[in-house]
Amino acid sequence: MTIDAHIAHNDRLTDAQRSLLFAEQTAGVMLISGLERATGAYSTFLYSGHMRIRAELRVANYLADVQMLETQGLLLPHRRTIAQLISGGVSAVFSKKPMSRVLRAGHALTAKLAHDAAAEVSKISGVGGLPVMTEVADRLDVVGDRIDGLLEKLDTEIEPQRRPLKLAVERAVLELREGLEQMDGRLRAEFTPLFIESLYPELSRRARAVADDEDEDDDETESAEEA
């Protein structure tokens, strides 16, 4: 678009320069179209299967957290009896982790904690005057199984689709950069370095995004995203 703007508005261009820019217009469109195809395919995938399973994992983790809290609430009234049956008492049911740690464990560990808690609850269910808690153990296993199933789907179905699409984007980016460098080389025959520099937008402080003169928070926003 900057080349288009130069052709339309830069009255300092010579005929030779204008002809060269017209030729680079076509080359530039071809370079951009390759990147657009790759990013379009990747974006479509991300907004469908990949983001969907990530959303399902968040819900599965939420349900596991709720079940853990519910289980803890059921066990606490019997903590003295449980302490006599299990070394470490109620906390040992949750792998001796504080409940705050359990609720921030991450996908795979959350599933393991749920299954481990189910096993411990099953051991003490109905023992020493405790109520039968088979249903509680089953619910813990269910939430653990749900996370395990989603993680398996992510590894066996989603990731094999994502990787080649991501590689195609990375390849298109490299091809675009190489193509632009070659274009710059051709333009040097007729244009100054200052002109070539004018073709590209100014980047933000970390050179990871296009700087926007109207947005004073560019760098702050970028730092927040990195954090």
N, C-alpha and C positions, 0 to 999 in steps of 0.2 A: 504493500500500500504506500510505503514511503517512496518507492520508485515511481508509482503512479502519480503521487503528489509532485515529485520533481518534474516529471514530464508535463504535467498540467500547469504548474505554477512557477517553475524556475526558468526565467527568461535569459539566464546566463548560459544555458546549455548550447554548445555548438552542434552542428548537424551530426558530426561524428559521435559526439557524446550521446545525443538523443537516439541515434540508431543503435548504439551499444546498449542503452537502457531498455529499449524496446525488446531486444533479443533476450536480455536478462529477465524481463517480465515473464516470458514463457517458461524459462528455466526455474524461476522462483515458484511459479504456480505448481509445477510438477513436484518440486521438493515439498512444498506445503501439503499438497494433496496426499502424498505418501504418509506423512505424519498424521493427517486428519483421519485417514482410513484406519490406521493402527490405533489411535487414541479412541476413535469412535467405537471400534469393536471391543476395546478394553473397558470403556465406560459403560457400554451396554451390559457387559458381563458383570461388572461391579455392582451396577444398580439392580441386577436381577439376582442371580444365584449367590454371589459372594456376600453381598450385604444382607440378604435374607437369612443365610445360615448364621451370620454374626448376630443378627437380631434374635434368632432362635436360641443361640447360645446365651445371650444376655438374659432371656426369659428363663432358660433352664437353670442358670446360676441363681437367679432371683428365687425360683421355686425351691432350689436346694437350700438357700439361706433361710427362707421361711420355715422349711421343714426342720432345719437344724435348730432354729429358735424355738419352734414348737416342741421339739423333742427335749430340749434343755428345760423348758417350762414344765414338762411332764415329769422329768427326773428330779428336779430340785426338791420337791416335797419329800422325796425318799432318799435324800443325799446321805443321811447317816447310815441307812441300811446298805446303800450302794457302796459306801466307803468300806464297809466290812466285807463286801463281796469282791470288790475290785481295788487293787492298789492304785491310789491316786483319785479314787472316788469319781464323781460326775465328770470332772475335767478329763479323766482318762478315756471316757467314752468318745471324746472328740480329739483323740490323739494328744491329750495333755496340752492342747493349744488353747489360749484364751479365745472366747467366742468372737472377739473382734478380729483376731487373726484368721479364724475359720471362715468368716464372712468375706475375707479379702484374699482367699487362697489362690484364685485363678482356676481356669477350666478343669484341667486334668487333676489337680490336687483337690479341688472341691469334690469331684466325683469320687476320688479315693477316700476322702474324709467321710463322705456320706456312706460308702460301703463299709468302712471300718467301724463307723458308729452303729450301723445296722448290725454288724457282727457282735459288737459288745452288748447292744440292747437285747439281742437274741439270747446271749449267754445268761443274762440276769432276769429275763422275762419269767415272771411267776415264781422266782426263787426267793426264799427267806421272807415270804409275806408280800413281796412286790406284786403289783398287778400284772396280768398277762399283757405283754406289749408287742406281740407278734405283728399286729397291724402297723405299729409305729416303725418297726424294723423294715417291714415290706415297703412302706412309703419312702424310707431313706434309700432303699435299694432302687426304687423306681426313679427317684430324682437323679441318683448316680448313673443309672443305666441310660437315662435320657441324655445326659452330658456325654457319656462314653459314645453313644450312637452318633451324636452330632459331630464329635471329634473324628470319629472314623469316617463319616461322610465327607468331612472337610479334607481329610488326608487322601481318600481314595477317589473322590468324585470332583470336588471343587478345585483343589490345588492343581491336579493334572490339567484342568482347563485353564486356570489362571496363569500358570507359568509361561506357556508359549505365547499367550496374548501380551503379557508384560514384556517378554523378550522382544516381541515384534515392535512394541513402543520404543524400547531402548535402542533397537537397531535403527528404527526410523529417525530417532533423535540424532544418532551418530551420523547417519546418512545426510540429514539436514545440515548438521554442523560442517561436515566435510564439503557438502555442496556449496554452502555459503562462503567457506574459505576459498574454494575454487573461483566462485563468482568475484570475490574481493580481488583475487589475483588478476582476473581478466579486466576488472575495472581500473586497476592501477595504471594500465596503459594510457588511459584518458583522463583519470580523475585524481585529485589530491587525496591524501589520507583524511583530511578534514571532511571531504565530501563523503567518503566511504563510511566514516564514523557516524555521519548524520543519518545513515540508513537504518541504524539500530537504536532501539529505545534505551534510555538510561536505566540501569539496574539499581535495585535497592542496595543498602549498605553491605549486605551479605551476598549480593550477586545471585540471589535465588528467586527473585521476582522482579517484574517491571515496576520501577518507581513511578508513583502517581503524584504529580505536583500538587494536586488538590487534596491529597490524603496525607496529613501530617503524621499519621500514626502507622505508616508503612512498616518502619523498622520495629516499632513496639509490638505491632500485631505479629510480625514474623517471629520475634523472640518468644511471645506467648505461645505460639503454635509449637515452637521447638521445645519449650518447657513441657 
